[in-house]
C-alpha cells in the first residue's frame, strides 16, 4: 500500500493526466486531440450521445434524495429546532437510500436507454 501512495506514483499519475490512450489504433494523445479526432470521424453531436439516459438517471436520483431527506427530516425533527448534526445524519441516511434505490431498477433501465440511443437508425 505504501508504494501506491508514494511520491513516484503521484508524479506518474500527474504526468499521465494530460494524455490518454483511447484504443489500439490511436496513439497516446492529449484529450483535446482525441476529442477533435472523434468529432471529425463521427460528427459534432458524438460527445452528446447518451445524454438523455444520464440526465434521466440524475433526475431520478435527485428526486429520491430530495424527498427522502425532507421526509426523514420532517419525521425526525417534528417541530424541534434542526441542528447540523441531525441534518448530517438525515443526509447520510437519505444518501444510502438513494444509492440502494438507484442501483436497482434505474441502473438497468439507464443501460437499456444508452444502448438504444447508441443503436443506428
N, C-alpha and C positions, 0 to 999 in steps of 0.2 A: 504494500500500500504506500510505503514511503516513496518508492520510485515513481508512482503515479503523481504524487504531489510535489515532485522535485522541481527545482528551477529549470532544469533541462527540458522537462515535459512542458512547462509553461511556455518557454521560448519556442519550442517546436509547434505547439498549438497556435500561438500568436502568429508565427511565421506562416503557417498553412492557412490561416483565416482569410488571407487575401486571394487565395486561388482555390479552385475546385475542379475535380475530375467528374464529368457527367457520365460518360460511358467509355467503352473501349475505343471507339472511333475518334473521340475527341481527345486532344492532348490537354494537359493541365493548363487552364487559362483562368483569367480573373472572372469573377461572377458577371461583371458587366459585359465582357466579351462573349461569354456563353449565352447570356440572355439575348444579346443582339443577334447572335448566330441563330438561335432558336426562333426568334421573331422573323428573321429573314427567310428561314426554311418553312415555317408553319403558319405565319401570319401574325398580324398585330394583336389579335384577340387571344392568342395562345396563352399568355400568362394569366388570363382571367377564366380559363376553362375550369369548371368545377367550383366557381364561387358560390353558386346558389346552394349546394348542399352544405358548404361550410357555414354560410350565413344562417341557413335554416337550423343547423345544429347549435350554433351560437345563440340564436333567439330562444330556442327551446331551453338551453342551459341557463340563460339569464332569467327566463320566466320561472323555471323551477327554483333557482336560488332565491330570487326576489320574494316569491310568495312563501317559500319555506322559511326564510329568515323572518319575514314580517309576521307570519302565523305563529312561529315558535316564540318570538319576542312578545306578541300580544298575550299568549297563554302564560308565559313565564313571568312577565313583569306585572301584568294586571293592575294598572293604575299606580304602581310604585314608580319611584324615580329610576330611570335607566342609568346604568353605570358602564364604564368602559369594559370592565371585566365581564359583565353579563353579555354585552354586545359581542365580545370576542368569543365567548363560549357558544352563543347562539349562531354566530357566523361560522364557527368551526363545524357545528352540527349541521347547519344548512349546506355547507360545502360538502360534507360527507354524503348527505342525502342526494345532493346534486350529482356527485360523481357516481354513486350507486345507480341512480336512475338513468344517467346519461350513458353509462357503459352497457346498458342492456338494450332495450328496444331501439333507441335512436341511433346507436352505433351501426348496426347492420343496415338500418334504413338509410343513413348517410352514405354508406359504402355503395348501396344499390343506386342511389341518386347520382353519385360520382361516376359509377360505371356507365349508367345510362347517358349521362352528359358527355362522356368521352367517346361514345359509340358514334360512328359517322352516320350522317343522314338524319 
